[in-house]
Amino acid sequence: MQDPHAIHQAARAVGFHEVRIARVRPTPRADAFDRWVARGRHADMHWMPRGRDVRRDPRARAPWARSVLALGVLHHHRRPPDPGGRTGMVARYAWGRDYHNLMGKRLKKLRARLRDLGIRSWGGVDTAPILERPWAHAAGLGFTGKHTLQILAGSSSWLLLGMLFVDVALPPTEPARGGCGTCRRCLVACPTDAFPAPWTLDSRRCISYWTIEAKGLPPRSLRAGFGRWVFGCDVCQEVCPHNHAPPDPDEDDLRPRHAWLDLDRVLATPDAELLEQYRGTPLRRPGAAGLKRNALMVLANLGDEGAVDGIREHALEHNDPVVRAAAVWALHRLGATVRSADGHPLVQAEVRACDSA
């Protein structure tokens, strides 16, 4: 049997803070994922049902797999002081470098070290068809909380996951202890009621989905709930009692460079320049139009009438109808007169909704 100590050392040497091991078998709780997709709770994230066979059993992709390494990087840092003014909040994981790139490079280095030990491997960070949290739970890398995120009991849920399947049988680590008990803080605190039940997230109501993955406009009934969240949302983690004193890891690449966004600047910056400013960060994910849509949602929620001129100048004539429609709604919420000859159906629908409100 391969020495597990050498593998743990290799994983930590390339930058993973947490390393756990489970034996490979059909993916735990894969049926729950299938039911979640069948109910449409993945919204328009159509890639999620793809690779179903591999998600259900990684041996469909890697028939030689014997063990799985569940790898974690802690990413909590304290939020910088509120700058006030017309600014929006960014979820912690997106404050620095894109974790897909950061962890992807560490996985690549780890795989090279494992090859030197004669070990074959396959895995990924988010983009591969792997159900990371069930495997993390099986390996003892925390437990899955009622908010569906992984929690290291009494320590932190600010955890990024990666999985690596290997062709050697390794002794599994002990299952994680702890749980949520009767606590429902995350479920109650969610501003858009995105949890229809414990351990169940409905992406169609989730702020993170609408500000990062979605291409269109969120339902009008949800928009006020976005508050100041311009990219992602941390509310369910911020109220979690397991996060009472999370560690701040020594991770320069994840330090808060973009914890707050100047919303006026987001609107005024040309699209290509805006994306260039956020090169190498998760903030590029929604595209320039998505960021501007999000900025308009938050500006409307802030209620600062000083934003009206900037919205008229930079958003009402934007080339993306989603931005123009969001501008119509934001202007209406700020008490401004909205007149638009824009014939696009999405924009006209917002004009009509505002007129009838």
C-alpha positions in Angstrom: 0.0 0.0 0.0 1.2 3.5 -0.8 2.4 5.5 2.2 -0.5 8.0 2.9 1.9 10.3 4.8 3.8 11.0 1.6 0.6 11.9 -0.2 -0.6 14.2 2.6 2.8 15.9 2.6 2.7 16.3 -1.1 -0.8 17.9 -1.0 0.2 20.3 1.8 3.5 21.2 0.1 1.7 22.5 -3.0 -0.7 24.6 -0.9 -3.7 22.6 0.2 -4.7 23.3 3.8 -6.9 20.3 4.3 -6.4 16.7 3.0 -8.8 13.8 3.6 -9.2 10.4 2.0 -12.2 8.2 1.1 -12.4 4.9 -0.8 -14.0 5.1 -4.2 -17.5 3.8 -4.7 -20.7 5.1 -6.3 -21.0 8.8 -5.3 -22.8 9.2 -2.0 -26.2 11.0 -2.2 -26.1 11.1 -6.0 -29.8 10.4 -6.1 -30.4 13.6 -4.1 -28.6 15.6 -6.8 -30.7 13.9 -9.6 -33.9 14.8 -7.7 -32.7 18.4 -7.3 -32.1 18.7 -11.1 -35.4 17.0 -11.9 -37.2 19.7 -9.9 -35.4 22.4 -11.9 -33.6 23.8 -8.9 -30.4 24.2 -11.0 -32.2 27.0 -12.9 -30.5 27.6 -16.3 -27.1 26.0 -15.3 -27.6 23.4 -18.0 -24.1 22.0 -17.6 -25.0 20.5 -14.3 -27.0 17.5 -15.6 -24.2 16.7 -18.1 -21.8 14.0 -17.2 -24.4 12.3 -15.1 -22.8 8.9 -15.2 -19.5 10.3 -14.0 -21.2 12.3 -11.3 -22.9 9.2 -10.1 -19.7 7.1 -10.2 -16.3 8.6 -11.0 -15.2 5.2 -12.2 -17.2 5.9 -15.4 -14.4 8.3 -16.2 -11.6 6.7 -14.2 -12.2 3.0 -13.9 -8.9 2.5 -12.2 -9.8 4.8 -9.3 -9.4 3.3 -5.8 -9.3 6.3 -3.5 -10.3 10.0 -3.6 -8.3 12.9 -2.1 -10.6 15.6 -0.8 -8.6 18.8 -0.8 -9.5 22.1 0.8 -8.2 25.7 0.7 -9.5 28.1 3.4 -10.2 31.5 2.0 -11.7 33.6 4.8 -10.4 37.1 5.3 -12.1 39.9 7.3 -14.1 42.3 5.2 -12.5 45.7 4.9 -14.5 48.6 6.4 -17.6 49.8 4.5 -16.5 52.6 2.3 -20.1 53.9 2.2 -21.5 55.8 -0.7 -22.7 54.0 -3.8 -20.8 50.8 -3.3 -21.7 47.1 -3.5 -20.5 44.0 -1.7 -18.7 41.1 -3.2 -18.7 37.5 -1.8 -15.5 36.6 0.0 -14.4 33.9 -2.4 -14.1 36.5 -5.2 -12.0 39.1 -3.4 -8.8 38.0 -5.0 -7.5 35.7 -7.6 -9.9 33.2 -9.3 -9.8 30.1 -7.2 -10.3 27.9 -10.2 -6.9 29.0 -11.5 -5.3 29.1 -8.1 -6.4 25.6 -7.1 -6.1 24.2 -10.6 -2.4 25.0 -10.6 -2.0 23.4 -7.2 -3.8 20.3 -8.5 -1.5 20.2 -11.5 1.5 20.3 -9.2 0.1 17.7 -7.0 -0.6 15.4 -9.9 3.0 15.8 -11.1 4.2 14.8 -7.6 1.9 11.8 -7.5 3.2 10.7 -11.0 6.7 10.7 -9.5 5.4 8.3 -6.9 3.9 6.1 -9.6 0.3 7.2 -8.9 -2.3 7.9 -11.6 -4.8 10.6 -10.9 -7.8 12.5 -12.3 -9.9 15.3 -10.8 -10.7 19.0 -10.8 -12.1 22.1 -9.2 -15.8 22.8 -10.0 -15.5 22.3 -13.7 -15.2 18.5 -13.8 -18.4 16.4 -13.4 -17.7 15.6 -9.7 -20.1 16.1 -6.8 -17.5 17.6 -4.5 -19.5 18.0 -1.2 -20.7 14.4 -0.9 -17.1 13.2 -1.5 -15.8 15.7 1.0 -18.3 14.6 3.6 -17.4 10.9 2.9 -13.7 11.7 3.4 -14.3 13.5 6.6 -13.5 17.0 5.2 -16.3 18.6 7.2 -20.0 18.0 7.0 -22.6 19.5 4.6 -24.6 22.2 6.4 -28.2 23.0 5.9 -27.1 25.8 3.5 -25.6 23.0 1.4 -22.0 24.3 1.9 -19.3 22.3 3.6 -18.4 23.1 7.2 -15.4 22.3 9.3 -17.1 21.9 12.7 -16.4 24.8 15.0 -13.9 26.3 12.6 -15.1 27.5 9.2 -17.2 27.1 6.2 -15.1 29.4 4.1 -13.7 26.5 2.3 -12.8 25.8 -1.4 -12.9 22.2 -2.5 -11.0 20.1 -5.0 -11.1 16.4 -5.7 -8.4 14.0 -7.0 -9.1 10.4 -7.7 -6.1 8.1 -7.5 -5.4 4.5 -8.6 -4.1 3.3 -5.2 -5.9 2.1 -2.1 -5.3 4.4 0.8 -6.6 4.1 4.3 -9.6 6.4 4.6 -9.6 9.2 7.2 -12.1 9.4 10.0 -15.6 10.8 9.3 -16.1 14.4 10.4 -17.9 15.1 13.6 -20.4 17.8 14.3 -23.5 19.0 12.5 -26.2 21.7 12.4 -28.4 20.3 15.1 -31.6 22.3 15.3 -30.0 25.5 14.1 -31.8 27.2 11.2 -30.0 30.6 11.1 -28.9 30.3 7.5 -32.4 29.2 6.3 -34.1 32.1 8.1 -31.5 34.8 7.2 -31.5 34.2 3.4 -32.8 37.5 1.9 -34.6 35.8 -1.0 -35.9 32.6 0.8 -33.7 30.4 -1.5 -33.9 27.4 0.9 -37.2 25.6 0.5 -36.0 23.0 3.0 -32.8 22.2 4.9 -30.0 21.0 2.7 -31.9 22.2 -0.4 -31.0 25.3 -2.4 -33.3 26.6 -5.1 -30.9 28.4 -7.5 -33.9 30.2 -9.0 -34.1 32.3 -5.8 -30.4 32.5 -5.0 -28.6 35.9 -5.1 -25.4 34.2 -6.1 -27.0 32.5 -9.1 -28.6 35.7 -10.3 -25.5 37.9 -9.9 -23.0 35.4 -11.3 -24.5 32.7 -13.5 -27.8 34.1 -14.9 -27.8 36.0 -18.1 -31.2 37.6 -17.8 -33.1 39.7 -15.2 -34.1 38.3 -11.8 -37.8 38.3 -11.0 -39.0 41.6 -9.8 -40.1 40.0 -6.5 -36.5 39.1 -5.6 -34.6 42.3 -6.6 -35.0 44.2 -3.3 -33.7 41.2 -1.5 -30.3 41.6 -3.2 -29.6 44.5 -0.9 -26.0 45.6 -1.6 -24.8 42.3 -3.0 -23.3 43.1 -6.4 -21.5 39.7 -6.9 -22.5 36.6 -4.9 -23.8 36.5 -1.4 -22.3 35.4 2.0 -25.3 35.8 4.2 -25.9 32.1 5.0 -22.2 31.7 6.0 -22.0 35.0 7.9 -24.8 33.9 10.3 -23.4 30.3 10.7 -22.3 29.7 14.4 -19.5 27.5 13.1 -17.9 30.7 11.7 -17.7 32.5 15.0 -13.9 32.8 14.7 -12.7 31.5 11.3 -9.0 31.5 10.6 -7.5 34.0 8.1 -5.2 31.9 6.0 -1.8 33.1 4.7 -3.0 33.3 1.2 -1.9 36.5 -0.6 -3.7 35.6 -3.8 -7.1 35.5 -1.9 -6.7 38.8 0.1 -9.5 41.4 -0.3 -8.6 43.4 -3.4 -12.2 43.6 -4.6 -14.4 43.4 -1.5 -16.4 46.5 -2.4 -17.2 47.8 -5.9 -17.8 51.4 -6.8 -21.1 51.1 -8.6 -20.9 54.4 -10.5 -17.5 53.3 -11.8 -18.8 49.9 -12.9 -21.5 51.7 -15.0 -19.2 54.3 -16.5 -16.4 52.0 -17.5 -16.5 50.7 -21.1 -17.2 47.0 -21.2 -13.9 45.8 -22.5 -12.0 48.0 -20.0 -14.2 46.7 -17.1 -13.4 43.1 -17.9 -9.7 43.9 -18.2 -9.7 45.5 -14.8 -10.9 42.1 -13.3 -8.7 39.8 -15.3 -7.7 36.8 -13.3 -10.6 37.2 -10.8 -14.0 35.6 -10.6 -15.6 39.0 -11.3 -15.3 38.4 -15.0 -17.8 35.5 -14.8 -21.1 37.4 -15.4 -19.5 39.5 -18.1 -19.6 43.3 -18.3 -23.3 43.3 -18.9 -23.9 41.1 -15.9 -21.8 43.3 -13.7 -23.7 46.4 -14.8 -27.0 44.7 -14.4 -26.0 43.9 -10.8 -24.8 47.4 -10.2 -28.1 48.8 -11.3 -30.0 46.4 -8.9 -27.9 47.6 -6.0 -28.1 51.3 -6.9 -31.9 50.9 -6.9 -31.8 49.3 -3.5 -29.5 52.0 -2.1 -32.2 54.6 -2.9 -29.6 57.3 -3.6 -31.1 59.7 -6.2 -27.6 60.9 -7.0 -27.2 57.8 -9.1 -30.0 58.8 -11.6 -27.8 60.9 -14.0 -25.2 58.2 -14.2 -27.8 55.5 -15.0 -29.3 57.7 -17.7 -25.9 58.4 -19.3 -24.3 55.0 -19.1 -27.0 52.3 -18.9 -30.2 53.4 -20.8 -28.2 53.3 -24.1 -26.1 50.2 -23.3 -25.9 47.7 -26.2 -27.3 44.9 -24.0 -31.1 44.9 -23.5 -30.7 43.3 -20.1 -28.7 46.4 -18.9 -31.2 48.8 -20.5 -34.1 47.0 -18.8 -32.4 47.0 -15.5 -31.8 50.7 -15.9 -35.5 51.3 -16.4 -36.3 49.4 -13.2 -33.6 51.2 -11.2 -34.7 54.7 -12.4 -38.3 53.8 -11.5 -37.2 52.7 -8.0 -35.3 55.9 -7.5 -38.3 58.0 -8.4 -37.1 59.2 -11.7 -39.4 59.6 -14.7 -38.8 56.8 -17.2 -39.4 57.4 -20.8 -38.0 55.0 -23.3 -38.6 54.5 -27.0 -36.6 51.3 -26.8 -38.5 48.7 -28.8 -36.8 45.6 -27.3 -39.4 43.3 -25.7 -37.4 43.0 -22.4 -37.1 46.8 -22.0 -40.8 47.3 -22.9 -41.8 44.7 -20.4 -40.0 46.7 -17.7 -41.5 50.0 -18.8 -45.0 48.5 -18.6 -44.3 46.9 -15.2 -43.1 50.2 -13.9 -46.1 52.0 -15.3 -48.5 49.6 -13.7 -46.7 49.5 -10.3 
